[in-house]
Amino acid sequence: MGAVLKKTDVGNIIKRVYKGSMAEEAGIEKGDRLVKINGNEIEDIIDYRYHLTDEYLEIELLRADGEHWIIEIEKEYDDDLGIEFENPIMDEVKSCRNKCVFCFVDQLPPDMRPSLYFKDDDFRLSFLQGNYITLTNMSERDIDKIIKYRISPINISVHTTNSELRKKMLNNRSAGNILDILTKLAKNNIEMNCQIVLCPGLNDKEELDNTIRDLGKLSDSINSVAIVPVGLTAYRQGLQKIDPFNEESASYVIDQVQAWQKRFRGSINRDFVYVSDEFYILANRDFPTYESYGDFPQLENGVGLVVKLRHEFYRYLEVLPNIPEIHRHITVVTGTAACGLIKKMCDDLAEKVEHLKIEVVCVENEFFGGHISVSGLVTGRDIYNTLENRYLGDKVVIPQSMMKSDEKIFLDDYTVAALETKLGVPIQISEVEGKKFIQAILNLGDRVKEGEN
């Protein structure tokens, strides 16, 4: 029978059915639209994931010719159907209505690819991809959906628990009830990770103490809290003035948080709150121990990334077999923040391998300007301008963090292929992992077995 498509149907087009999957065996085809599972309308990927756990499925599909089909499938609780959708969340992504005083998107230079200017604040992307959300662009129905479907963990941008200050920082008069929402989620056993973008003169010092204290009361449900310094580019025209962190102010934050960590270790037996690596670099302070980061719960926020990379690098370097002479000159590219560490690591590697020369080039971020020094925001244009008149040797090694997640392309749309052509040398992308970094430099592949490290 024919049917009129509703909005909820439109995003549910199946783009792929895996060979040998339950879906293929049941007759589900590419181009079908998923309408309902067991009588429940499927509005988005969260609905789909929740109802997919049933062991008996009655799946209603709309075929390309307008026919409705009902397909029955019996399965185990955790079995997957083996399909992919054209739109990963099966719905329109919810954009952010905040106008945060520290928003990085508002500080982007003009004429970049349009997708970089889109601000998402969608709880479904938080669950699927680990994105941080403010919870300000959600309805009560969305909150209830998180609780009903046990969407956990969810990553939340808190910034401050001071209601009036949060409204001011997010420029959203609906942003002040964050503590109420966090408490409701905690009472319903939803796990959370939180982040605080710290802005000098706004949410730091006493305000930060109050926020950490409030979040600590919910530590049964909040796994960890990351504190990251505000990122300030050269494109803040018309935006509120915010001072950057310096050595003194970054050091103050470290001492403040370490005092809280000591308290939490005594009360809940874990550090709970962490500062990002940038604070230690800005303050010229030694990093904490590898063990102090536990299971590294906030790596995506740059918390413990340096310590983890260094630990992995030297652990692998210790078991590295005797390497025959390598008459090779390698250029390693990094941002200025990690420059000292990468140079030290490469010097120690070159000392172990005869005739290996590694030159580390630290690229200044001219594209964004301001106070941006992390490797993940280095652009292809800045790399080319830095390397164009240098002898680069046999190849250039760059970290994966400089790439778009699913493509070999930099933030400024420079492709790796174009950079290779202009520089005239091969470019190798290395994962940000100590062992992989050594293997990328030496072209070792997996010569050393996993059990040996």
WOFEN-V610442 format. One record per helix or strand. SS is the DSSP state (helix for helix, strand for strand). FROM is the first residue (numbers start at 1). LEN is the number of residues. If there is no record, write none. Layout:
ss,from,len
SS,FROM,LEN
SS,FROM,LEN
This chain:
ss,from,len
helix,7,4
strand,13,5
helix,22,5
strand,33,5
strand,40,2
helix,45,8
strand,56,7
strand,68,7
strand,83,3
strand,95,1
helix,105,3
helix,114,4
strand,120,1
helix,123,7
strand,133,1
helix,140,9
strand,154,4
helix,163,8
helix,175,13
strand,192,7
helix,206,11
strand,222,8
helix,247,21
strand,273,3
helix,277,7
helix,291,3
helix,299,3
helix,305,15
strand,328,8
helix,339,14
strand,356,8
helix,375,3
helix,380,8
strand,395,5
helix,400,3
strand,409,1
strand,415,1
helix,416,8
strand,426,5
helix,434,9
helix,450,3
